[in-house]
Protein backbone atom coordinates (compact mmCIF):
# COMPACT_ATOMS: atom_id res chain seq x y z
CA UNK A 1 0.00 0.00 0.00
CA UNK A 2 1.34 3.41 -0.99
CA UNK A 3 1.75 5.93 1.83
CA UNK A 4 0.04 9.25 1.12
CA UNK A 5 1.87 12.47 1.95
CA UNK A 6 0.62 14.41 4.95
CA UNK A 7 -1.51 17.51 4.45
CA UNK A 8 0.25 20.82 3.98
CA UNK A 9 -0.17 23.43 6.67
CA UNK A 10 0.38 27.16 7.01
CA UNK A 11 2.47 28.53 9.86
CA UNK A 12 -0.69 29.14 11.88
CA UNK A 13 -1.54 25.43 11.67
CA UNK A 14 -4.43 25.73 9.22
CA UNK A 15 -4.48 23.29 6.31
CA UNK A 16 -3.78 24.54 2.80
CA UNK A 17 -6.94 24.08 0.81
CA UNK A 18 -7.07 22.27 -2.48
CA UNK A 19 -5.60 19.13 -3.88
CA UNK A 20 -2.38 19.58 -5.78
CA UNK A 21 -1.79 15.88 -6.31
CA UNK A 22 -2.94 15.51 -9.94
CA UNK A 23 -0.66 17.90 -11.77
CA UNK A 24 0.96 17.92 -15.18
CA UNK A 25 4.48 18.39 -16.38
CA UNK A 26 3.65 22.11 -16.16
CA UNK A 27 3.64 21.73 -12.38
CA UNK A 28 7.25 20.58 -12.50
CA UNK A 29 8.08 23.68 -14.55
CA UNK A 30 6.21 25.91 -12.08
CA UNK A 31 8.10 24.31 -9.23
CA UNK A 32 11.42 25.10 -10.92
CA UNK A 33 10.36 28.69 -11.68
CA UNK A 34 9.26 29.21 -8.07
CA UNK A 35 12.53 27.76 -6.73
CA UNK A 36 14.48 30.13 -8.99
CA UNK A 37 12.40 33.07 -7.75
CA UNK A 38 12.97 32.02 -4.14
CA UNK A 39 16.74 31.95 -4.71
CA UNK A 40 16.56 35.44 -6.27
CA UNK A 41 14.93 36.85 -3.12
CA UNK A 42 17.53 35.26 -0.85
CA UNK A 43 15.76 32.07 0.18
CA UNK A 44 17.76 28.91 -0.34
CA UNK A 45 15.55 25.98 -1.38
CA UNK A 46 16.52 22.41 -0.58
CA UNK A 47 14.47 19.46 -1.72
CA UNK A 48 15.08 16.56 0.63
CA UNK A 49 13.31 13.45 1.79
CA UNK A 50 12.08 14.48 5.22
CA UNK A 51 12.15 11.47 7.50
CA UNK A 52 9.20 10.73 9.73
CA UNK A 53 9.62 8.57 12.77
CA UNK A 54 7.78 7.87 15.97
CA UNK A 55 7.68 10.94 18.17
CA UNK A 56 8.10 13.66 15.58
CA UNK A 57 6.67 14.79 12.29
CA UNK A 58 8.87 16.68 9.83
CA UNK A 59 7.21 18.73 7.11
CA UNK A 60 8.22 21.30 4.53
CA UNK A 61 9.00 24.78 5.81
CA UNK A 62 11.64 27.41 6.50
CA UNK A 63 14.33 27.50 9.13
CA UNK A 64 17.67 29.14 9.72
CA UNK A 65 20.77 27.06 8.98
CA UNK A 66 24.06 28.71 9.98
CA UNK A 67 22.47 32.14 9.64
CA UNK A 68 21.01 31.42 6.21
CA UNK A 69 17.26 31.13 5.68
CA UNK A 70 16.45 27.78 4.06
CA UNK A 71 13.17 26.37 2.79
CA UNK A 72 13.11 22.60 3.07
CA UNK A 73 10.69 21.01 0.62
CA UNK A 74 9.82 17.34 1.07
CA UNK A 75 10.97 15.64 -2.12
CA UNK A 76 8.43 12.85 -1.61
CA UNK A 77 5.54 15.30 -2.13
CA UNK A 78 3.88 15.41 -5.55
CA UNK A 79 4.89 18.35 -7.76
CA UNK A 80 1.64 20.18 -7.09
CA UNK A 81 2.16 20.03 -3.33
CA UNK A 82 5.74 21.28 -3.71
CA UNK A 83 4.32 24.19 -5.76
CA UNK A 84 1.88 24.93 -2.92
CA UNK A 85 4.71 25.02 -0.35
CA UNK A 86 6.72 27.41 -2.52
CA UNK A 87 3.71 29.64 -3.21
CA UNK A 88 2.85 29.91 0.48
CA UNK A 89 6.39 30.89 1.40
CA UNK A 90 6.88 33.34 -1.47
CA UNK A 91 3.57 35.08 -0.76
CA UNK A 92 5.03 36.09 2.63
CA UNK A 93 7.99 37.77 0.96
CA UNK A 94 8.46 41.28 -0.37
CA UNK A 95 8.63 40.65 -4.12
CA UNK A 96 8.44 44.29 -5.19
CA UNK A 97 11.38 45.21 -7.37
CA UNK A 98 11.88 41.60 -8.50
CA UNK A 99 10.95 40.71 -12.07
CA UNK A 100 8.33 37.98 -12.12
CA UNK A 101 6.66 36.76 -15.30
CA UNK A 102 3.02 37.83 -15.57
CA UNK A 103 1.73 34.24 -15.27
CA UNK A 104 3.84 33.58 -12.19
CA UNK A 105 2.79 36.90 -10.63
CA UNK A 106 -0.89 35.99 -11.15
CA UNK A 107 -0.20 32.63 -9.54
CA UNK A 108 1.34 34.29 -6.50
CA UNK A 109 -1.37 36.93 -6.24
CA UNK A 110 -4.32 34.58 -6.62
CA UNK A 111 -2.82 31.37 -5.37
CA UNK A 112 -4.85 29.60 -8.06
CA UNK A 113 -2.77 27.26 -10.16
CA UNK A 114 -5.34 26.64 -12.92
CA UNK A 115 -6.08 30.29 -13.68
CA UNK A 116 -2.50 31.52 -13.53
CA UNK A 117 -0.71 28.70 -15.31
CA UNK A 118 -3.31 27.73 -17.84
CA UNK A 119 -3.08 24.12 -16.67
CA UNK A 120 -5.67 22.01 -18.37
CA UNK A 121 -7.41 18.79 -17.59
CA UNK A 122 -7.82 19.46 -13.91
CA UNK A 123 -10.92 19.20 -11.80
CA UNK A 124 -11.14 22.85 -10.76
CA UNK A 125 -9.29 25.77 -9.24
CA UNK A 126 -6.78 25.00 -6.54
CA UNK A 127 -6.04 27.51 -3.83
CA UNK A 128 -2.84 28.08 -1.87
CA UNK A 129 -3.31 30.38 1.08
CA UNK A 130 -0.51 32.21 2.85
N, CA, C and O atoms as a GROMACS GRO file, in nm:
protein
  520
    1UNK      N    1   0.085  -0.118   0.000
    1UNK     CA    2   0.000   0.000   0.000
    1UNK      C    3   0.089   0.124   0.000
    1UNK      O    4   0.184   0.134   0.078
    2UNK      N    5   0.057   0.218  -0.087
    2UNK     CA    6   0.134   0.341  -0.099
    2UNK      C    7   0.097   0.439   0.013
    2UNK      O    8  -0.021   0.462   0.040
    3UNK      N    9   0.199   0.495   0.076
    3UNK     CA   10   0.175   0.593   0.182
    3UNK      C   11   0.146   0.728   0.120
    3UNK      O   12   0.220   0.772   0.032
    4UNK      N   13   0.040   0.793   0.164
    4UNK     CA   14   0.004   0.925   0.112
    4UNK      C   15   0.075   1.032   0.192
    4UNK      O   16   0.087   1.021   0.314
    5UNK      N   17   0.123   1.138   0.123
    5UNK     CA   18   0.187   1.247   0.195
    5UNK      C   19   0.090   1.315   0.290
    5UNK      O   20  -0.031   1.317   0.267
    6UNK      N   21   0.143   1.369   0.398
    6UNK     CA   22   0.062   1.441   0.495
    6UNK      C   23   0.008   1.569   0.432
    6UNK      O   24   0.060   1.616   0.332
    7UNK      N   25  -0.096   1.624   0.491
    7UNK     CA   26  -0.151   1.751   0.445
    7UNK      C   27  -0.049   1.861   0.464
    7UNK      O   28   0.040   1.852   0.549
    8UNK      N   29  -0.062   1.966   0.385
    8UNK     CA   30   0.025   2.082   0.398
    8UNK      C   31  -0.043   2.183   0.488
    8UNK      O   32  -0.165   2.201   0.484
    9UNK      N   33   0.038   2.250   0.570
    9UNK     CA   34  -0.017   2.343   0.667
    9UNK      C   35   0.055   2.476   0.659
    9UNK      O   36   0.174   2.483   0.627
   10UNK      N   37  -0.019   2.583   0.688
   10UNK     CA   38   0.038   2.716   0.701
   10UNK      C   39   0.105   2.726   0.837
   10UNK      O   40   0.091   2.637   0.921
   11UNK      N   41   0.178   2.834   0.858
   11UNK     CA   42   0.247   2.853   0.986
   11UNK      C   43   0.151   2.859   1.104
   11UNK      O   44   0.187   2.823   1.216
   12UNK      N   45   0.027   2.905   1.079
   12UNK     CA   46  -0.069   2.914   1.188
   12UNK      C   47  -0.139   2.781   1.215
   12UNK      O   48  -0.228   2.773   1.300
   13UNK      N   49  -0.099   2.675   1.143
   13UNK     CA   50  -0.154   2.543   1.167
   13UNK      C   51  -0.275   2.507   1.084
   13UNK      O   52  -0.323   2.394   1.090
   14UNK      N   53  -0.328   2.603   1.004
   14UNK     CA   54  -0.443   2.573   0.922
   14UNK      C   55  -0.398   2.500   0.796
   14UNK      O   56  -0.290   2.526   0.742
   15UNK      N   57  -0.482   2.408   0.749
   15UNK     CA   58  -0.448   2.330   0.631
   15UNK      C   59  -0.459   2.415   0.505
   15UNK      O   60  -0.546   2.502   0.495
   16UNK      N   61  -0.370   2.390   0.410
   16UNK     CA   62  -0.378   2.454   0.280
   16UNK      C   63  -0.489   2.386   0.204
   16UNK      O   64  -0.492   2.263   0.193
   17UNK      N   65  -0.581   2.466   0.152
   17UNK     CA   66  -0.694   2.408   0.081
   17UNK      C   67  -0.656   2.368  -0.060
   17UNK      O   68  -0.567   2.427  -0.120
   18UNK      N   69  -0.724   2.269  -0.110
   18UNK     CA   70  -0.707   2.227  -0.248
   18UNK      C   71  -0.618   2.106  -0.259
   18UNK      O   72  -0.532   2.082  -0.175
   19UNK      N   73  -0.641   2.030  -0.362
   19UNK     CA   74  -0.560   1.913  -0.388
   19UNK      C   75  -0.466   1.945  -0.502
   19UNK      O   76  -0.509   1.981  -0.612
   20UNK      N   77  -0.339   1.931  -0.477
   20UNK     CA   78  -0.238   1.958  -0.578
   20UNK      C   79  -0.180   1.827  -0.631
   20UNK      O   80  -0.078   1.830  -0.700
   21UNK      N   81  -0.239   1.717  -0.601
   21UNK     CA   82  -0.179   1.588  -0.631
   21UNK      C   83  -0.181   1.551  -0.779
   21UNK      O   84  -0.087   1.486  -0.826
   22UNK      N   85  -0.283   1.588  -0.853
   22UNK     CA   86  -0.294   1.551  -0.994
   22UNK      C   87  -0.249   1.670  -1.078
   22UNK      O   88  -0.331   1.752  -1.119
   23UNK      N   89  -0.120   1.677  -1.103
   23UNK     CA   90  -0.066   1.790  -1.177
   23UNK      C   91   0.014   1.741  -1.296
   23UNK      O   92   0.062   1.627  -1.296
   24UNK      N   93   0.029   1.824  -1.394
   24UNK     CA   94   0.096   1.792  -1.518
   24UNK      C   95   0.246   1.823  -1.512
   24UNK      O   96   0.299   1.863  -1.409
   25UNK      N   97   0.308   1.803  -1.624
   25UNK     CA   98   0.448   1.839  -1.638
   25UNK      C   99   0.466   1.989  -1.614
   25UNK      O  100   0.573   2.033  -1.571
   26UNK      N  101   0.361   2.066  -1.640
   26UNK     CA  102   0.365   2.211  -1.616
   26UNK      C  103   0.391   2.240  -1.468
   26UNK      O  104   0.455   2.339  -1.435
   27UNK      N  105   0.340   2.154  -1.381
   27UNK     CA  106   0.364   2.173  -1.238
   27UNK      C  107   0.512   2.162  -1.205
   27UNK      O  108   0.564   2.237  -1.122
   28UNK      N  109   0.580   2.071  -1.270
   28UNK     CA  110   0.725   2.058  -1.250
   28UNK      C  111   0.795   2.186  -1.294
   28UNK      O  112   0.887   2.234  -1.228
   29UNK      N  113   0.751   2.243  -1.407
   29UNK     CA  114   0.808   2.368  -1.455
   29UNK      C  115   0.780   2.481  -1.357
   29UNK      O  116   0.869   2.560  -1.326
   30UNK      N  117   0.656   2.489  -1.307
   30UNK     CA  118   0.621   2.591  -1.208
   30UNK      C  119   0.708   2.578  -1.084
   30UNK      O  120   0.755   2.677  -1.030
   31UNK      N  121   0.728   2.456  -1.041
   31UNK     CA  122   0.810   2.430  -0.923
   31UNK      C  123   0.951   2.486  -0.945
   31UNK      O  124   1.006   2.551  -0.857
   32UNK      N  125   1.008   2.460  -1.061
   32UNK     CA  126   1.142   2.510  -1.092
   32UNK      C  127   1.145   2.663  -1.098
   32UNK      O  128   1.238   2.726  -1.048
   33UNK      N  129   1.043   2.722  -1.161
   33UNK     CA  130   1.036   2.869  -1.168
   33UNK      C  131   1.025   2.930  -1.028
   33UNK      O  132   1.090   3.031  -0.999
   34UNK      N  133   0.943   2.870  -0.944
   34UNK     CA  134   0.926   2.921  -0.807
   34UNK      C  135   1.054   2.905  -0.726
   34UNK      O  136   1.088   2.993  -0.647
   35UNK      N  137   1.126   2.795  -0.744
   35UNK     CA  138   1.253   2.776  -0.673
   35UNK      C  139   1.355   2.881  -0.718
   35UNK      O  140   1.429   2.934  -0.636
   36UNK      N  141   1.357   2.911  -0.847
   36UNK     CA  142   1.448   3.013  -0.899
   36UNK      C  143   1.413   3.149  -0.839
   36UNK      O  144   1.502   3.224  -0.799
   37UNK      N  145   1.284   3.181  -0.834
   37UNK     CA  146   1.240   3.307  -0.775
   37UNK      C  147   1.280   3.314  -0.627
   37UNK      O  148   1.327   3.417  -0.580
   38UNK      N  149   1.260   3.206  -0.556
   38UNK     CA  150   1.297   3.202  -0.414
   38UNK      C  151   1.447   3.231  -0.396
   38UNK      O  152   1.485   3.308  -0.307
   39UNK      N  153   1.529   3.171  -0.479
   39UNK     CA  154   1.674   3.195  -0.471
   39UNK      C  155   1.705   3.342  -0.499
   39UNK      O  156   1.794   3.400  -0.436
   40UNK      N  157   1.632   3.403  -0.593
   40UNK     CA  158   1.656   3.544  -0.627
   40UNK      C  159   1.621   3.638  -0.513
   40UNK      O  160   1.678   3.746  -0.504
   41UNK      N  161   1.529   3.599  -0.425
   41UNK     CA  162   1.493   3.685  -0.312
   41UNK      C  163   1.566   3.643  -0.184
   41UNK      O  164   1.530   3.686  -0.075
   42UNK      N  165   1.668   3.560  -0.199
   42UNK     CA  166   1.753   3.526  -0.085
   42UNK      C  167   1.710   3.407  -0.002
   42UNK      O  168   1.757   3.391   0.110
   43UNK      N  169   1.623   3.325  -0.054
   43UNK     CA  170   1.576   3.207   0.018
   43UNK      C  171   1.634   3.084  -0.049
   43UNK      O  172   1.602   3.054  -0.164
   44UNK      N  173   1.718   3.014   0.022
   44UNK     CA  174   1.776   2.891  -0.034
   44UNK      C  175   1.671   2.781  -0.025
   44UNK      O  176   1.607   2.764   0.079
   45UNK      N  177   1.653   2.706  -0.134
   45UNK     CA  178   1.555   2.598  -0.138
   45UNK      C  179   1.628   2.465  -0.148
   45UNK      O  180   1.713   2.445  -0.235
   46UNK      N  181   1.594   2.376  -0.056
   46UNK     CA  182   1.652   2.241  -0.058
   46UNK      C  183   1.540   2.140  -0.062
   46UNK      O  184   1.453   2.138   0.025
   47UNK      N  185   1.543   2.055  -0.163
   47UNK     CA  186   1.447   1.946  -0.172
   47UNK      C  187   1.513   1.822  -0.112
   47UNK      O  188   1.615   1.775  -0.162
   48UNK      N  189   1.453   1.771  -0.007
   48UNK     CA  190   1.508   1.656   0.063
   48UNK      C  191   1.395   1.564   0.105
   48UNK      O  192   1.280   1.606   0.118
   49UNK      N  193   1.429   1.439   0.124
   49UNK     CA  194   1.331   1.346   0.179
   49UNK      C  195   1.330   1.368   0.330
   49UNK      O  196   1.428   1.339   0.398
   50UNK      N  197   1.219   1.418   0.380
   50UNK     CA  198   1.208   1.448   0.522
   50UNK      C  199   1.160   1.323   0.595
   50UNK      O  200   1.049   1.274   0.572
   51UNK      N  201   1.246   1.272   0.681
   51UNK     CA  202   1.215   1.147   0.750
   51UNK      C  203   1.109   1.169   0.857
   51UNK      O  204   1.106   1.272   0.925
   52UNK      N  205   1.024   1.071   0.870
   52UNK     CA  206   0.920   1.073   0.973
   52UNK      C  207   0.937   0.948   1.058
   52UNK      O  208   0.939   0.836   1.007
   53UNK      N  209   0.950   0.970   1.186
   53UNK     CA  210   0.962   0.857   1.278
   53UNK      C  211   0.870   0.879   1.396
   53UNK      O  212   0.810   0.985   1.411
   54UNK      N  213   0.862   0.779   1.478
   54UNK     CA  214   0.778   0.787   1.597
   54UNK      C  215   0.827   0.902   1.684
   54UNK      O  216   0.946   0.913   1.713
   55UNK      N  217   0.734   0.986   1.725
   55UNK     CA  218   0.768   1.094   1.817
   55UNK      C  219   0.784   1.230   1.754
   55UNK      O  220   0.782   1.331   1.824
   56UNK      N  221   0.802   1.235   1.623
   56UNK     CA  222   0.810   1.366   1.558
   56UNK      C  223   0.759   1.357   1.416
   56UNK      O  224   0.753   1.250   1.355
   57UNK      N  225   0.722   1.471   1.364
   57UNK     CA  226   0.667   1.479   1.229
   57UNK      C  227   0.734   1.594   1.157
   57UNK      O  228   0.708   1.711   1.188
   58UNK      N  229   0.820   1.564   1.061
   58UNK     CA  230   0.887   1.668   0.983
   58UNK      C  231   0.801   1.702   0.862
   58UNK      O  232   0.742   1.614   0.800
   59UNK      N  233   0.794   1.831   0.830
   59UNK     CA  234   0.721   1.873   0.711
   59UNK      C  235   0.794   1.991   0.648
   59UNK      O  236   0.882   2.051   0.710
   60UNK      N  237   0.758   2.022   0.526
   60UNK     CA  238   0.822   2.130   0.453
   60UNK      C  239   0.804   2.262   0.525
   60UNK      O  240   0.700   2.288   0.586
   61UNK      N  241   0.908   2.347   0.519
   61UNK     CA  242   0.900   2.478   0.581
   61UNK      C  243   1.037   2.543   0.589
   61UNK      O  244   1.137   2.485   0.549
   62UNK      N  245   1.039   2.666   0.642
   62UNK     CA  246   1.164   2.741   0.650
   62UNK      C  247   1.227   2.728   0.789
   62UNK      O  248   1.159   2.706   0.889
   63UNK      N  249   1.358   2.742   0.789
   63UNK     CA  250   1.433   2.750   0.913
   63UNK      C  251   1.565   2.818   0.883
   63UNK      O  252   1.599   2.842   0.767
   64UNK      N  253   1.638   2.850   0.987
   64UNK     CA  254   1.768   2.914   0.972
   64UNK      C  255   1.876   2.809   0.991
   64UNK      O  256   1.879   2.738   1.091
   65UNK      N  257   1.966   2.801   0.892
   65UNK     CA  258   2.077   2.706   0.898
   65UNK      C  259   2.206   2.787   0.885
   65UNK      O  260   2.235   2.843   0.779
   66UNK      N  261   2.281   2.793   0.994
   66UNK     CA  262   2.406   2.871   0.998
   66UNK      C  263   2.385   3.014   0.950
   66UNK      O  264   2.466   3.067   0.874
   67UNK      N  265   2.276   3.075   0.996
   67UNK     CA  266   2.247   3.214   0.964
   67UNK      C  267   2.183   3.237   0.829
   67UNK      O  268   2.153   3.351   0.793
   68UNK      N  269   2.162   3.131   0.753
   68UNK     CA  270   2.101   3.142   0.621
   68UNK      C  271   1.959   3.086   0.627
   68UNK      O  272   1.936   2.979   0.683
   69UNK      N  273   1.864   3.160   0.568
   69UNK     CA  274   1.726   3.113   0.568
   69UNK      C  275   1.709   3.008   0.458
   69UNK      O  276   1.741   3.032   0.341
   70UNK      N  277   1.658   2.891   0.498
   70UNK     CA  278   1.645   2.778   0.406
   70UNK      C  279   1.502   2.726   0.410
   70UNK      O  280   1.442   2.710   0.516
   71UNK      N  281   1.448   2.700   0.291
   71UNK     CA  282   1.318   2.637   0.279
   71UNK      C  283   1.341   2.491   0.243
   71UNK      O  284   1.393   2.460   0.136
   72UNK      N  285   1.303   2.403   0.334
   72UNK     CA  286   1.311   2.260   0.307
   72UNK      C  287   1.179   2.216   0.247
   72UNK      O  288   1.073   2.241   0.303
   73UNK      N  289   1.187   2.151   0.130
   73UNK     CA  290   1.069   2.101   0.062
   73UNK      C  291   1.082   1.949   0.056
   73UNK      O  292   1.182   1.896   0.008
   74UNK      N  293   0.980   1.881   0.105
   74UNK     CA  294   0.982   1.734   0.107
   74UNK      C  295   0.978   1.682  -0.036
   74UNK      O  296   0.880   1.701  -0.108
   75UNK      N  297   1.085   1.616  -0.076
   75UNK     CA  298   1.097   1.564  -0.212
   75UNK      C  299   0.993   1.456  -0.242
   75UNK      O  300   0.962   1.432  -0.358
   76UNK      N  301   0.940   1.392  -0.139
   76UNK     CA  302   0.843   1.285  -0.161
   76UNK      C  303   0.703   1.339  -0.192
   76UNK      O  304   0.613   1.262  -0.228
   77UNK      N  305   0.683   1.471  -0.179
   77UNK     CA  306   0.554   1.530  -0.213
   77UNK      C  307   0.537   1.535  -0.364
   77UNK      O  308   0.635   1.550  -0.437
   78UNK      N  309   0.413   1.522  -0.412
   78UNK     CA  310   0.388   1.541  -0.555
   78UNK      C  311   0.423   1.684  -0.596
   78UNK      O  312   0.427   1.774  -0.513
   79UNK      N  313   0.448   1.703  -0.725
   79UNK     CA  314   0.489   1.835  -0.776
   79UNK      C  315   0.392   1.945  -0.737
   79UNK      O  316   0.434   2.054  -0.700
   80UNK      N  317   0.263   1.917  -0.743
   80UNK     CA  318   0.164   2.018  -0.709
   80UNK      C  319   0.172   2.061  -0.564
   80UNK      O  320   0.151   2.179  -0.533
   81UNK      N  321   0.202   1.969  -0.474
   81UNK     CA  322   0.216   2.003  -0.332
   81UNK      C  323   0.345   2.083  -0.308
   81UNK      O  324   0.348   2.172  -0.224
   82UNK      N  325   0.451   2.050  -0.383
   82UNK     CA  326   0.574   2.128  -0.371
   82UNK      C  327   0.549   2.270  -0.420
   82UNK      O  328   0.601   2.366  -0.361
   83UNK      N  329   0.470   2.286  -0.527
   83UNK     CA  330   0.432   2.419  -0.576
   83UNK      C  331   0.358   2.494  -0.466
   83UNK      O  332   0.385   2.612  -0.444
   84UNK      N  333   0.265   2.428  -0.398
   84UNK     CA  334   0.188   2.493  -0.292
   84UNK      C  335   0.278   2.542  -0.179
   84UNK      O  336   0.258   2.652  -0.128
   85UNK      N  337   0.377   2.463  -0.141
   85UNK     CA  338   0.471   2.502  -0.035
   85UNK      C  339   0.547   2.627  -0.078
   85UNK      O  340   0.560   2.722  -0.002
   86UNK      N  341   0.597   2.626  -0.201
   86UNK     CA  342   0.672   2.741  -0.252
   86UNK      C  343   0.586   2.865  -0.262
   86UNK      O  344   0.629   2.974  -0.225
   87UNK      N  345   0.462   2.850  -0.311
   87UNK     CA  346   0.371   2.964  -0.321
   87UNK      C  347   0.346   3.025  -0.184
   87UNK      O  348   0.355   3.146  -0.166
   88UNK      N  349   0.315   2.941  -0.087
   88UNK     CA  350   0.285   2.991   0.048
   88UNK      C  351   0.402   3.069   0.106
   88UNK      O  352   0.384   3.173   0.168
   89UNK      N  353   0.523   3.018   0.086
   89UNK     CA  354   0.639   3.089   0.140
   89UNK      C  355   0.668   3.217   0.063
   89UNK      O  356   0.698   3.320   0.124
   90UNK      N  357   0.658   3.214  -0.068
   90UNK     CA  358   0.688   3.334  -0.147
   90UNK      C  359   0.584   3.443  -0.128
   90UNK      O  360   0.616   3.561  -0.140
   91UNK      N  361   0.461   3.406  -0.098
   91UNK     CA  362   0.357   3.508  -0.076
   91UNK      C  363   0.384   3.587   0.051
   91UNK      O  364   0.327   3.695   0.068
   92UNK      N  365   0.466   3.538   0.140
   92UNK     CA  366   0.503   3.609   0.263
   92UNK      C  367   0.617   3.708   0.240
   92UNK      O  368   0.648   3.790   0.326
   93UNK      N  369   0.679   3.699   0.125
   93UNK     CA  370   0.800   3.777   0.096
   93UNK      C  371   0.766   3.907   0.024
   93UNK      O  372   0.662   3.920  -0.041
   94UNK      N  373   0.857   4.003   0.037
   94UNK     CA  374   0.846   4.128  -0.037
   94UNK      C  375   0.905   4.102  -0.176
   94UNK      O  376   1.027   4.089  -0.190
   95UNK      N  377   0.820   4.095  -0.276
   95UNK     CA  378   0.863   4.065  -0.412
   95UNK      C  379   0.864   4.189  -0.501
   95UNK      O  380   0.887   4.179  -0.622
   96UNK      N  381   0.840   4.306  -0.441
   96UNK     CA  382   0.844   4.430  -0.519
   96UNK      C  383   0.988   4.454  -0.563
   96UNK      O  384   1.081   4.435  -0.485
   97UNK      N  385   1.003   4.495  -0.685
   97UNK     CA  386   1.138   4.520  -0.736
   97UNK      C  387   1.204   4.398  -0.796
   97UNK      O  388   1.316   4.406  -0.845
   98UNK      N  389   1.135   4.283  -0.792
   98UNK     CA  390   1.188   4.160  -0.850
   98UNK      C  391   1.105   4.127  -0.973
   98UNK      O  392   0.982   4.122  -0.966
   99UNK      N  393   1.173   4.105  -1.087
   99UNK     CA  394   1.095   4.071  -1.207
   99UNK      C  395   1.036   3.933  -1.191
   99UNK      O  396   1.106   3.836  -1.159
  100UNK      N  397   0.905   3.924  -1.214
  100UNK     CA  398   0.833   3.798  -1.212
  100UNK      C  399   0.746   3.795  -1.337
  100UNK      O  400   0.679   3.894  -1.367
  101UNK      N  401   0.748   3.685  -1.410
  101UNK     CA  402   0.666   3.676  -1.530
  101UNK      C  403   0.520   3.701  -1.493
  101UNK      O  404   0.479   3.672  -1.381
  102UNK      N  405   0.442   3.754  -1.587
  102UNK     CA  406   0.302   3.783  -1.557
  102UNK      C  407   0.224   3.661  -1.507
  102UNK      O  408   0.144   3.673  -1.414
  103UNK      N  409   0.245   3.545  -1.569
  103UNK     CA  410   0.173   3.424  -1.527
  103UNK      C  411   0.211   3.385  -1.385
  103UNK      O  412   0.125   3.347  -1.306
  104UNK      N  413   0.339   3.393  -1.353
  104UNK     CA  414   0.384   3.358  -1.219
  104UNK      C  415   0.334   3.459  -1.116
  104UNK      O  416   0.299   3.422  -1.005
  105UNK      N  417   0.331   3.586  -1.154
  105UNK     CA  418   0.279   3.690  -1.063
  105UNK      C  419   0.132   3.665  -1.033
  105UNK      O  420   0.089   3.676  -0.918
  106UNK      N  421   0.053   3.631  -1.137
  106UNK     CA  422  -0.089   3.599  -1.114
  106UNK      C  423  -0.103   3.479  -1.020
  106UNK      O  424  -0.188   3.478  -0.932
  107UNK      N  425  -0.018   3.381  -1.040
  107UNK     CA  426  -0.020   3.263  -0.954
  107UNK      C  427   0.005   3.302  -0.809
  107UNK      O  428  -0.064   3.254  -0.719
  108UNK      N  429   0.102   3.386  -0.786
  108UNK     CA  430   0.134   3.429  -0.650
  108UNK      C  431   0.025   3.518  -0.591
  108UNK      O  432  -0.005   3.509  -0.472
  109UNK      N  433  -0.034   3.604  -0.674
  109UNK     CA  434  -0.138   3.693  -0.624
  109UNK      C  435  -0.266   3.620  -0.592
  109UNK      O  436  -0.330   3.646  -0.489
  110UNK      N  437  -0.306   3.529  -0.679
  110UNK     CA  438  -0.432   3.458  -0.662
  110UNK      C  439  -0.417   3.329  -0.586
  110UNK      O  440  -0.509   3.286  -0.516
  111UNK      N  441  -0.301   3.268  -0.598
  111UNK     CA  442  -0.282   3.137  -0.537
  111UNK      C  443  -0.361   3.029  -0.608
  111UNK      O  444  -0.382   2.921  -0.552
  112UNK      N  445  -0.405   3.056  -0.731
  112UNK     CA  446  -0.484   2.960  -0.806
  112UNK      C  447  -0.401   2.908  -0.921
  112UNK      O  448  -0.372   2.982  -1.015
  113UNK      N  449  -0.364   2.784  -0.915
  113UNK     CA  450  -0.277   2.726  -1.016
  113UNK      C  451  -0.344   2.724  -1.153
  113UNK      O  452  -0.281   2.764  -1.251
  114UNK      N  453  -0.469   2.680  -1.163
  114UNK     CA  454  -0.534   2.664  -1.292
  114UNK      C  455  -0.546   2.795  -1.368
  114UNK      O  456  -0.517   2.800  -1.488
  115UNK      N  457  -0.587   2.902  -1.301
  115UNK     CA  458  -0.608   3.029  -1.368
  115UNK      C  459  -0.476   3.092  -1.409
  115UNK      O  460  -0.466   3.147  -1.519
  116UNK      N  461  -0.376   3.084  -1.325
  116UNK     CA  462  -0.250   3.152  -1.353
  116UNK      C  463  -0.164   3.077  -1.453
  116UNK      O  464  -0.098   3.140  -1.535
  117UNK      N  465  -0.163   2.946  -1.447
  117UNK     CA  466  -0.071   2.870  -1.531
  117UNK      C  467  -0.132   2.823  -1.660
  117UNK      O  468  -0.062   2.786  -1.753
  118UNK      N  469  -0.266   2.825  -1.666
  118UNK     CA  470  -0.330   2.773  -1.784
  118UNK      C  471  -0.330   2.621  -1.787
  118UNK      O  472  -0.348   2.562  -1.893
  119UNK      N  473  -0.309   2.557  -1.672
  119UNK     CA  474  -0.308   2.412  -1.667
  119UNK      C  475  -0.443   2.360  -1.709
  119UNK      O  476  -0.547   2.412  -1.668
  120UNK      N  477  -0.441   2.256  -1.789
  120UNK     CA  478  -0.567   2.201  -1.837
  120UNK      C  479  -0.587   2.061  -1.786
  120UNK      O  480  -0.494   1.996  -1.737
  121UNK      N  481  -0.711   2.014  -1.798
  121UNK     CA  482  -0.741   1.878  -1.759
  121UNK      C  483  -0.752   1.858  -1.610
  121UNK      O  484  -0.743   1.744  -1.563
  122UNK      N  485  -0.771   1.962  -1.535
  122UNK     CA  486  -0.782   1.946  -1.391
  122UNK      C  487  -0.927   1.961  -1.349
  122UNK      O  488  -1.012   2.005  -1.427
  123UNK      N  489  -0.953   1.924  -1.226
  123UNK     CA  490  -1.092   1.920  -1.180
  123UNK      C  491  -1.146   2.053  -1.134
  123UNK      O  492  -1.267   2.063  -1.112
  124UNK      N  493  -1.066   2.156  -1.120
  124UNK     CA  494  -1.114   2.285  -1.076
  124UNK      C  495  -1.004   2.367  -1.018
  124UNK      O  496  -0.891   2.319  -1.006
  125UNK      N  497  -1.032   2.492  -0.980
  125UNK     CA  498  -0.929   2.577  -0.924
  125UNK      C  499  -0.873   2.523  -0.794
  125UNK      O  500  -0.944   2.464  -0.713
  126UNK      N  501  -0.745   2.544  -0.777
  126UNK     CA  502  -0.678   2.500  -0.654
  126UNK      C  503  -0.623   2.623  -0.585
  126UNK      O  504  -0.561   2.708  -0.649
  127UNK      N  505  -0.644   2.632  -0.458
  127UNK     CA  506  -0.604   2.751  -0.383
  127UNK      C  507  -0.486   2.721  -0.293
  127UNK      O  508  -0.480   2.614  -0.232
  128UNK      N  509  -0.393   2.813  -0.285
  128UNK     CA  510  -0.285   2.808  -0.187
  128UNK      C  511  -0.297   2.935  -0.105
  128UNK      O  512  -0.291   3.046  -0.159
  129UNK      N  513  -0.315   2.920   0.021
  129UNK     CA  514  -0.331   3.038   0.108
  129UNK      C  515  -0.204   3.062   0.186
  129UNK      O  516  -0.136   2.968   0.226
  130UNK      N  517  -0.171   3.191   0.207
  130UNK     CA  518  -0.051   3.221   0.285
  130UNK      C  519  -0.069   3.187   0.430
  130UNK      O  520   0.023   3.207   0.510
   0.00000   0.00000   0.00000
